[in-house]
Amino acid sequence: MKKILCLFVATSFLFSCASDDNTETPEEVSLIGNWKLIERLVDPGDGSGTFIAITSDKTVTFNSNGEVTSNYSLCNMLLVADQEAGTGTYSADTGVLNVTNCDFDLPFPVNFEISTEGKLLIHYPCIEGCSEKYEKEATP
C-alpha cells in the first residue's frame, strides 16, 4: 500500500509542476519594407555610449529582390541633405549591406540585424561603437 501511495504522490507532484515554457517570443519582423531612423549610438570610445532618440526623416527600404535604398547616404551616419541617396544590396543570411555609391573605393561591411525588440540596427564600421536604430513603418 505504501508503494501505491508513494507512486500516487510522485505522479501528482510531476503533473502539478508549472511549465516555464511560457516565455513569449516577439512576432518575427520582416526585414522587407520601410524603416525610419529613431535613435543613434555614438560611443566616445570607452563603451559608455547609449542609444539616443533623434528626430530624422531618414528611411531605409529593403526590397524583396535583395536591393536596399535610403533617402540619405548609407556610407556613413551623416544626415547631410546634399549627399547622394544610398543604394546597394543586402544579404539577410549574412546581415551585411553592400553599399554601392560611396565616395571612396575601400570596401567595408555595413552590418545589420533585427533586435529582439523588432528594431532594425545598422552598425557602421568605426573604431568606437556607432549604430543607428530604425523602427518599421506601417504598411499602407
Protein Blocks (a to p, Z undefined) as FASTA:
>chain_A
ZZmmmmmmmmmmmmmpccfklcccdddddfbdcdddfbdcddehlopaccdddddfbdcd
ddfkopacdfbdfkbmcdcfkbccddddddfklopacdfbbcbfbdcdddddddfkopac
dddddfbdcdddddddddZZ
